[in-house]
Amino acid sequence: MKYAVVLGDGMADYRMPRLGHRTPLQYAHKPNIDYLAANGEIGIVRTIPEGLSPGSDTANLSVMGYDPKKYYTGRSPLEAVSMGVELTDTDLAFRCNLVTLDIDGDYESAVMADYSSDEISTSESAELIDELNRQLSSDTVRFHAGISYRHCMVWHGGSGTRKLTPPHDILGKRIAPYMPSGDNSDMFIGLMKKSHEILAGHPVNKSRVSRGLRPANSIWLWGEGRKPALPGFAGKYGLSGSVIAAVDLIKGIGICAGLDIVEVEGATGNINTNFRGKAEAALKELKNGKDFVYIHIEAPDECGHRFEIENKVKSIELIDELVVGTLLEGLADYDDFGIMVLPDHPTPLSLRTHTADPVPYVIYRKSCSKPSGVAGYDEFEAQKTGIFIEHGHKLMDRFLQK
């Protein structure tokens, strides 16, 4: 028996006037996923437990079968693990975005123009992180380069609690109300201000501006947490498995769960990713003996944050054609297989950030295929079945029939 999860990050949404008052899932042409819904189980699942912030960290933990209320220790430590950063029990890790601020005056008057600096290249961002380490690192603070705009800062011996806001939640807004607050907030604000002084005139950013690209002219710190400890997926479910993703967060969850991480050439974390390559890598893992694959696609979420309506629809269609379609073709030769498709959370275009609304899921099993009574896969067809999974971390048990 082979199992595949296709996680379309942020795929769920609200009705959009420009889409004829339909959601992107309703509007998109997705015959493969609609087939699964029409011949499998479709329902609604709450992936974000009440009281927790809606994010890909908590939501993917749920989908992978881990109760976030029990195991969540923060977003950044999961990313740090993927990046090979060694964390001690006394370390605090922080997500360190390279962002574009529109500044006309002092730092606090700036506006968050872009949380990704036009999705700065990994090679460019590595130069900037190196420069920050040369000028800002110390015995207690160190920066670690990741992919594109996503990086990490580790505070050795860090303590206290504070409020730190994700930059994708404040696009187009003045940053003053969202600056770090709480314990040691002056330290964080100081690092962010100094980073602007260092980065604004850096040759990498001068080159970007000359090419019509946004400069990565500041860091933004958020998502703090300590070293996580998850029980192994193999021990929990009796299955060997692999994770296929372009973003460090999902890789980190996989590593902590004892799953293998598969790198795919051309996997980017945006709509230009190698959709088919991810599916082909998953099929190769299953052919080589793995029981379970978890395929994460970031593109719909990025499009939601950036208010790219057409691209969000397109990303769903590419997931359907190049990921789900390729999987179904490759899995057809197995006597039995299961495939589950869902978002981790909604990223509504109208809000440009995550919400905690329950999301639609579909589970299809070759040996149990039968008409479900729904027309296809979307937020509203899923509601018609009356199936609601209150605790998201139990969905994996349902999928694996444990």
C-alpha positions as CSV (number, residue, x, y, z in Angstrom):
1,M,0.0,0.0,0.0
2,K,1.3,3.4,-1.0
3,Y,0.2,6.8,0.4
4,A,0.7,10.3,-1.0
5,V,-0.3,13.7,0.5
6,V,-0.5,16.7,-1.8
7,L,-0.5,19.9,0.4
8,G,-1.4,23.0,-1.6
9,D,-0.4,25.7,0.9
10,G,-3.0,28.4,1.3
11,M,-5.2,27.0,-1.5
12,A,-8.5,27.6,0.3
13,D,-10.0,31.1,-0.1
14,Y,-13.2,33.2,-0.1
15,R,-15.4,34.1,-3.0
16,M,-13.9,36.8,-5.3
17,P,-15.9,39.2,-7.4
18,R,-13.3,39.0,-10.2
19,L,-13.8,35.3,-10.3
20,G,-17.6,35.6,-10.7
21,H,-18.1,35.4,-6.9
22,R,-16.3,32.0,-6.9
23,T,-13.3,30.9,-4.9
24,P,-10.1,30.1,-6.8
25,L,-10.8,26.4,-6.1
26,Q,-14.3,26.7,-7.6
27,Y,-12.9,28.7,-10.6
28,A,-9.9,26.6,-11.4
29,H,-10.0,23.8,-14.0
30,K,-8.9,20.8,-11.9
31,P,-10.3,17.6,-13.4
32,N,-8.0,15.2,-11.5
33,I,-8.7,16.6,-8.0
34,D,-12.4,16.8,-8.9
35,Y,-12.3,13.1,-9.9
36,L,-10.8,12.2,-6.5
37,A,-13.6,14.2,-4.7
38,A,-16.3,12.6,-6.8
39,N,-15.0,9.1,-6.1
40,G,-13.6,9.4,-2.6
41,E,-14.3,11.1,0.8
42,I,-14.5,14.9,0.9
43,G,-15.1,16.9,4.0
44,I,-13.9,19.8,6.2
45,V,-11.0,19.7,8.7
46,R,-9.9,22.2,11.3
47,T,-6.1,22.3,11.0
48,I,-5.5,25.3,13.3
49,P,-6.5,24.5,16.9
50,E,-8.4,27.3,18.7
51,G,-6.0,29.6,20.5
52,L,-3.1,29.2,18.1
53,S,-2.1,31.6,15.3
54,P,-3.0,30.4,11.7
55,G,0.3,29.5,10.1
56,S,1.9,26.9,8.0
57,D,3.9,25.7,11.0
58,T,0.9,24.7,13.2
59,A,-1.3,23.7,10.2
60,N,1.3,21.3,8.7
61,L,2.0,19.8,12.1
62,S,-1.7,19.0,12.2
63,V,-1.9,17.5,8.8
64,M,1.2,15.4,9.4
65,G,-0.5,13.9,12.5
66,Y,1.0,15.9,15.3
67,D,-1.1,17.9,17.8
68,P,0.2,21.5,17.6
69,K,-1.0,22.2,21.2
70,K,1.3,19.4,22.4
71,Y,4.3,19.7,20.0
72,Y,4.5,23.3,18.7
73,T,7.5,25.2,20.0
74,G,7.6,28.0,17.4
75,R,8.2,28.3,13.6
76,S,11.8,29.3,13.4
77,P,13.3,26.2,15.2
78,L,11.7,24.0,12.6
79,E,13.3,26.0,9.8
80,A,16.6,26.1,11.6
81,V,16.6,22.3,11.8
82,S,16.2,22.1,8.1
83,M,19.1,24.5,7.5
84,G,21.4,22.3,9.6
85,V,21.6,24.8,12.5
86,E,22.5,23.1,15.7
87,L,20.2,24.3,18.5
88,T,20.8,23.8,22.2
89,D,18.0,23.7,24.8
90,T,18.9,27.3,25.8
91,D,18.8,28.7,22.3
92,L,16.0,30.8,20.8
93,A,15.6,30.8,17.0
94,F,13.9,33.5,15.0
95,R,12.7,33.8,11.4
96,C,14.7,36.5,9.8
97,N,13.1,37.8,6.6
98,L,15.0,40.0,4.2
99,V,12.3,42.6,3.5
100,T,11.8,45.8,1.5
101,L,10.7,48.8,3.5
102,D,9.6,52.1,1.9
103,I,11.4,54.6,4.1
104,D,10.9,58.3,3.9
105,G,12.2,59.6,7.2
106,D,13.0,57.6,10.3
107,Y,12.8,53.8,10.5
108,E,9.5,53.7,12.4
109,S,7.8,55.7,9.7
110,A,8.5,53.0,7.1
111,V,5.9,50.9,5.2
112,M,6.2,47.2,4.7
113,A,6.5,47.1,0.9
114,D,7.4,43.5,0.3
115,Y,8.1,40.7,2.8
116,S,10.2,38.8,0.2
117,S,12.2,41.6,-1.5
118,D,10.8,40.6,-4.8
119,E,11.7,37.0,-3.9
120,I,15.4,37.8,-3.8
121,S,17.7,35.1,-5.1
122,T,19.4,32.7,-2.7
123,S,22.9,33.8,-3.9
124,E,22.2,37.5,-3.4
125,S,20.7,37.0,0.0
126,A,23.6,34.8,1.1
127,E,25.9,37.8,0.5
128,L,23.7,40.1,2.6
129,I,23.5,37.6,5.5
130,D,27.2,37.2,5.4
131,E,27.6,41.0,5.7
132,L,25.2,41.1,8.6
133,N,27.2,38.4,10.4
134,R,30.4,40.4,9.8
135,Q,28.9,43.6,11.4
136,L,26.2,42.4,13.8
137,S,27.0,38.9,15.0
138,S,28.3,38.4,18.6
139,D,28.9,35.7,21.1
140,T,25.1,35.6,21.6
141,V,23.6,36.4,18.2
142,R,24.3,34.7,14.9
143,F,22.5,34.9,11.5
144,H,22.1,31.8,9.3
145,A,21.5,32.0,5.5
146,G,18.5,30.0,4.1
147,I,16.7,30.2,0.8
148,S,15.6,33.4,-1.0
149,Y,14.2,35.8,1.7
150,R,13.8,33.2,4.4
151,H,16.7,33.1,7.0
152,C,17.3,32.5,10.6
153,M,18.7,34.3,13.6
154,V,19.8,32.4,16.7
155,W,20.0,34.0,20.1
156,H,22.2,31.8,22.4
157,G,20.9,31.8,25.9
158,G,17.8,33.8,24.8
159,S,15.0,34.5,27.3
160,G,11.8,36.3,27.9
161,T,8.6,36.7,25.8
162,R,7.7,39.2,23.3
163,K,5.2,40.0,20.5
164,L,6.7,39.7,17.0
165,T,4.5,40.1,13.9
166,P,4.9,38.2,10.6
167,P,5.8,40.6,7.9
168,H,3.4,39.1,5.4
169,D,0.6,40.2,7.7
170,I,1.4,43.9,7.4
171,L,2.0,44.4,3.7
172,G,1.3,48.1,2.8
173,K,1.1,49.1,6.4
174,R,3.3,51.4,8.5
175,I,5.5,49.2,10.6
176,A,5.5,51.3,13.8
177,P,2.5,49.5,15.5
178,Y,4.0,46.2,14.7
179,M,7.6,46.6,15.9
180,P,8.9,44.1,18.4
181,S,7.4,44.6,21.9
182,G,7.9,42.9,25.2
183,D,11.1,41.6,26.8
184,N,14.4,42.7,25.2
185,S,12.4,44.5,22.4
186,D,15.1,47.2,22.3
187,M,17.6,44.6,21.2
188,F,15.5,43.4,18.3
189,I,14.5,46.9,17.2
190,G,18.2,47.8,17.3
191,L,19.2,44.9,15.2
192,M,16.5,45.7,12.6
193,K,17.5,49.4,12.4
194,K,21.2,48.6,12.1
195,S,20.5,46.1,9.4
196,H,18.9,48.8,7.3
197,E,22.0,51.0,7.8
198,I,24.1,48.1,6.5
199,L,21.9,46.8,3.7
200,A,20.5,49.9,2.1
201,G,23.7,50.8,0.3
202,H,25.1,47.3,-0.2
203,P,26.3,46.5,-3.7
204,V,23.8,43.7,-4.0
205,N,20.9,46.1,-3.4
206,K,22.4,48.8,-5.7
207,S,22.5,46.2,-8.4
208,R,18.9,45.1,-7.7
209,V,17.6,48.7,-7.9
210,S,19.5,49.2,-11.2
211,R,17.6,46.2,-12.6
212,G,14.2,47.5,-11.4
213,L,14.0,45.1,-8.5
214,R,13.2,45.9,-4.9
215,P,16.1,46.0,-2.5
216,A,16.4,43.8,0.6
217,N,17.0,46.8,2.8
218,S,16.1,45.5,6.3
219,I,15.7,42.3,8.3
220,W,12.4,41.5,10.0
221,L,12.5,39.2,13.0
222,W,9.5,37.0,14.0
223,G,8.4,33.4,14.6
224,E,10.6,32.7,17.7
225,G,10.8,29.3,19.4
226,R,13.0,26.6,21.0
227,K,14.2,23.3,19.8
228,P,11.3,20.9,19.0
229,A,10.9,17.2,19.8
230,L,8.5,15.1,17.7
231,P,7.9,11.4,18.0
232,G,9.0,9.6,14.8
233,F,6.5,9.2,12.0
234,A,7.7,5.6,11.4
235,G,7.1,4.7,15.1
236,K,3.7,6.5,15.1
237,Y,2.3,5.0,11.9
238,G,4.6,2.1,11.0
239,L,5.4,3.6,7.7
240,S,8.6,4.8,6.0
241,G,8.3,8.1,4.3
242,S,9.8,11.2,2.6
243,V,9.0,14.9,2.4
244,I,9.2,16.9,-0.8
245,A,9.2,20.6,-0.3
246,A,11.0,23.8,-1.3
247,V,10.7,25.6,2.1
248,D,12.7,25.0,5.2
249,L,9.7,25.0,7.5
250,I,8.2,21.9,6.0
251,K,11.6,20.2,5.6
252,G,12.2,20.9,9.3
253,I,9.0,19.3,10.3
254,G,9.9,16.3,8.2
255,I,13.4,16.0,9.7
256,C,12.0,16.3,13.3
257,A,9.6,13.5,12.4
258,G,12.4,11.3,11.1
259,L,11.3,11.4,7.5
260,D,13.7,11.7,4.6
261,I,14.0,15.0,2.7
262,V,14.1,14.9,-1.1
263,E,15.6,17.8,-2.9
264,V,14.1,18.6,-6.3
265,E,15.9,20.6,-8.9
266,G,13.9,23.7,-9.8
267,A,11.8,23.6,-6.6
268,T,11.4,27.3,-5.6
269,G,8.5,27.8,-3.2
270,N,6.6,30.0,-5.7
271,I,4.6,29.6,-8.9
272,N,7.7,29.0,-11.0
273,T,8.5,25.8,-9.1
274,N,9.1,22.4,-10.6
275,F,5.6,21.0,-10.1
276,R,6.1,17.8,-12.2
277,G,9.5,17.3,-10.7
278,K,8.0,17.1,-7.3
279,A,5.5,14.4,-8.3
280,E,8.1,12.4,-10.2
281,A,10.4,12.5,-7.1
282,A,7.5,11.3,-5.0
283,L,6.9,8.4,-7.4
284,K,10.6,7.5,-7.3
285,E,10.6,7.4,-3.5
286,L,7.6,5.1,-3.5
287,K,9.1,2.8,-6.2
288,N,12.3,2.6,-4.2
289,G,10.5,1.3,-1.1
290,K,9.0,4.2,0.8
291,D,5.4,3.8,1.9
292,F,4.4,7.4,2.3
293,V,5.3,10.8,0.6
294,Y,4.3,14.3,1.7
295,I,4.4,16.8,-1.2
296,H,4.2,20.4,-0.2
297,I,3.6,23.2,-2.8
298,E,3.9,26.8,-1.6
299,A,2.7,28.6,-4.7
300,P,-1.0,29.2,-3.8
301,D,0.0,30.7,-0.5
302,E,2.5,33.1,-2.1
303,C,0.0,34.2,-4.6
304,G,-2.6,34.8,-1.9
305,H,-0.1,37.0,0.0
306,R,0.7,39.0,-3.1
307,F,-2.9,39.4,-4.3
308,E,-2.2,37.6,-7.5
309,I,-5.7,36.3,-8.4
310,E,-4.9,34.8,-11.8
311,N,-1.7,33.2,-10.5
312,K,-3.5,31.6,-7.6
313,V,-5.9,30.0,-9.9
314,K,-3.1,29.0,-12.2
315,S,-1.1,27.5,-9.3
316,I,-4.1,25.3,-8.4
317,E,-4.5,24.2,-12.0
318,L,-0.7,23.3,-12.2
319,I,-1.0,21.3,-9.0
320,D,-3.9,19.4,-10.5
321,E,-2.3,18.7,-13.9
322,L,1.4,18.3,-13.0
323,V,1.3,17.0,-9.4
324,V,-1.9,15.1,-8.9
325,G,-2.2,14.0,-12.6
326,T,1.4,12.7,-12.6
327,L,0.8,10.9,-9.3
328,L,-2.4,9.2,-10.5
329,E,-0.7,8.0,-13.7
330,G,2.3,6.7,-11.8
331,L,0.3,5.1,-9.0
332,A,-2.1,3.3,-11.3
333,D,0.1,0.2,-11.5
334,Y,-0.1,-0.4,-7.7
335,D,-2.8,-2.8,-6.4
336,D,-3.9,-0.2,-4.0
337,F,-2.9,3.4,-3.1
338,G,-4.3,6.3,-1.1
339,I,-4.0,10.0,-2.0
340,M,-5.0,13.0,0.1
341,V,-5.3,16.5,-1.2
342,L,-5.8,19.6,1.0
343,P,-4.6,23.1,1.9
344,D,-3.0,23.6,5.3
345,H,-5.0,26.8,5.9
346,P,-6.7,29.5,3.8
347,T,-4.8,32.4,2.5
348,P,-7.6,34.6,1.2
349,L,-6.7,37.0,-1.6
350,S,-8.9,39.7,-0.1
351,L,-7.0,39.6,3.2
352,R,-3.5,38.7,1.9
353,T,-2.8,36.7,5.1
354,H,-3.7,33.4,6.7
355,T,-6.9,32.6,8.5
356,A,-7.9,29.8,10.8
357,D,-11.0,28.7,8.9
358,P,-11.4,25.0,8.4
359,V,-10.3,23.7,5.0
360,P,-11.6,21.1,2.5
361,Y,-9.9,17.8,2.2
362,V,-10.3,14.8,-0.1
363,I,-9.2,11.3,0.6
364,Y,-9.2,8.8,-2.3
365,R,-8.3,5.1,-2.0
366,K,-8.2,3.0,-5.2
367,S,-9.7,-0.1,-3.6
368,C,-12.6,1.9,-2.0
369,S,-13.5,4.1,-4.9
370,K,-17.2,5.0,-4.9
371,P,-19.4,8.0,-5.8
372,S,-19.4,10.6,-3.1
373,G,-22.3,12.6,-4.4
374,V,-20.4,15.8,-4.8
375,A,-19.6,17.6,-8.1
376,G,-16.0,18.4,-7.4
377,Y,-13.5,19.7,-4.9
378,D,-13.9,23.1,-3.3
379,E,-14.8,24.7,0.0
380,F,-18.6,24.5,-0.5
381,E,-18.9,21.0,-2.1
382,A,-16.9,19.8,1.0
383,Q,-19.4,21.3,3.3
384,K,-22.3,19.4,1.6
385,T,-21.1,16.0,2.9
386,G,-21.5,17.0,6.6
387,I,-18.1,15.4,7.4
388,F,-16.2,17.7,9.8
389,I,-12.9,16.7,11.5
390,E,-12.6,19.0,14.5
391,H,-9.0,18.0,15.5
392,G,-6.8,18.2,12.4
393,H,-4.1,16.0,13.8
394,K,-6.5,13.1,13.6
395,L,-7.0,13.4,9.9
396,M,-3.7,11.5,9.2
397,D,-5.1,8.6,11.2
398,R,-8.2,8.7,9.0
399,F,-6.2,8.8,5.8
400,L,-3.9,5.9,6.9
401,Q,-6.9,4.1,8.4
402,K,-5.2,3.7,11.8
